[in-house]
Amino acid sequence: MTTTLNVNQAAGTNLEQAILEAITDARTTCDLNGSNSANCAVAWDIVEELQAEKSHQHQAKQNKTSLDNYCDRHPDSVECLIYDV
């Protein structure tokens, strides 16, 4: 069972794959240690955290304005420059 969670490495479709692998690991862990074990709870917590990260990434994409999208593509344009005063 993998008990570490590195969301920075799991982005996009890799995040989907990480969720599927975490679910498989959680099921295996619970079968081996029992559904009331601490290891089983930790394994399902990892699944939950990965799913939450996927949800947060999805929400962040939806909240972008057209200016945000433009600035992502053209960060050096005048409209996108931010000045500290």
C-alpha positions as CSV (number, residue, x, y, z in Angstrom):
1,M,0.0,0.0,0.0
2,T,1.2,3.5,-0.8
3,T,0.6,5.9,2.1
4,T,2.2,9.0,0.6
5,L,0.2,11.4,-1.5
6,N,2.0,13.6,-4.1
7,V,-0.6,15.5,-6.0
8,N,1.9,17.7,-7.8
9,Q,3.1,14.7,-9.8
10,A,-0.5,13.6,-10.6
11,A,-2.0,16.2,-12.9
12,G,-4.8,15.9,-15.5
13,T,-5.2,12.3,-16.8
14,N,-2.4,11.2,-14.4
15,L,-4.7,12.3,-11.6
16,E,-7.4,10.1,-12.9
17,Q,-5.0,7.2,-13.1
18,A,-3.8,7.9,-9.6
19,I,-7.4,7.8,-8.3
20,L,-8.0,4.5,-9.9
21,E,-4.7,3.1,-8.5
22,A,-5.5,4.4,-5.1
23,I,-9.0,2.8,-5.2
24,T,-7.4,-0.5,-6.1
25,D,-4.8,-0.2,-3.3
26,A,-7.5,0.7,-0.8
27,R,-9.6,-2.3,-1.7
28,T,-6.6,-4.6,-1.4
29,T,-5.5,-3.0,1.9
30,C,-9.0,-3.4,3.3
31,D,-9.2,-7.0,2.2
32,L,-5.9,-7.8,3.8
33,N,-6.2,-5.8,7.0
34,G,-9.9,-5.7,7.5
35,S,-12.4,-2.9,6.9
36,N,-12.0,-1.5,10.4
37,S,-8.2,-1.3,10.4
38,A,-6.3,2.0,10.5
39,N,-4.5,1.1,7.2
40,C,-7.9,0.7,5.5
41,A,-9.0,4.2,6.7
42,V,-5.7,5.7,5.6
43,A,-6.0,4.2,2.1
44,W,-9.6,5.5,1.6
45,D,-8.4,8.9,2.9
46,I,-5.9,9.0,0.1
47,V,-8.6,8.2,-2.4
48,E,-10.7,11.0,-0.9
49,E,-7.9,13.6,-1.1
50,L,-7.2,12.7,-4.7
51,Q,-10.8,13.1,-5.6
52,A,-11.0,16.4,-3.8
53,E,-7.9,17.7,-5.8
54,K,-9.6,16.6,-9.0
55,S,-12.7,18.6,-8.0
56,H,-10.6,21.7,-7.1
57,Q,-8.8,21.6,-10.4
58,H,-12.1,21.3,-12.3
59,Q,-13.6,24.3,-10.4
60,A,-10.5,26.4,-11.0
61,K,-10.8,25.8,-14.8
62,Q,-14.5,26.8,-14.7
63,N,-13.9,30.1,-12.8
64,K,-11.5,31.6,-15.3
65,T,-12.6,34.6,-17.3
66,S,-11.8,35.2,-20.9
67,L,-9.1,37.6,-19.8
68,D,-7.6,34.9,-17.6
69,N,-7.6,32.5,-20.5
70,Y,-6.0,35.1,-22.8
71,C,-3.3,35.9,-20.2
72,D,-2.5,32.1,-19.9
73,R,-1.8,32.1,-23.6
74,H,-0.1,35.5,-23.8
75,P,1.5,36.3,-20.4
76,D,3.7,39.1,-21.7
77,S,0.9,41.1,-23.3
78,V,0.2,44.6,-21.9
79,E,-3.3,43.6,-20.6
80,C,-1.7,40.9,-18.4
81,L,1.2,42.7,-16.8
82,I,0.9,43.3,-13.1
83,Y,2.9,46.2,-11.5
84,D,3.8,46.5,-7.9
85,V,3.5,50.1,-6.7
